[in-house]
Amino acid sequence: MSSCRSSGIKTSSAIIVSGRCKLVSVHGLLTGSAATTIKVFDNTSASGKELVRVTMGDTSSPTSPYSFEFDMHGVIANTGLYLDIETGTNKGAAVSVEFS
């Protein structure tokens, strides 16, 4: 099994890594009560090629997902990885990004 690095838990948008890397997985947990969208870009800002987009539903819906785990199978990012966590009233998430 190959090893990878982790961003650790992030609760706000951030540059995860600069430069070419492999995106291994993304894990998230809703921390607010409103639907929140998480995106990961092949870039060092919230633009460029979008690699991941997931929306966790609001807590009023019994069928909405409040957490997720995406196995990205080593998708190549050429510029870096940028994590974008949607903000706003009652929005929020705790997210980790694993990469090598």
Secondary structure, 3 states (H helix, E strand, C coil): CCCCEECCCECCCEEEEECCEEEEEEEEEECCCCCEEEEEEECCCCCCEEEEEEEECCCCCCCCCCEEEEEEEEEEECCEEEEEECCCCCCCEEEEEEEC
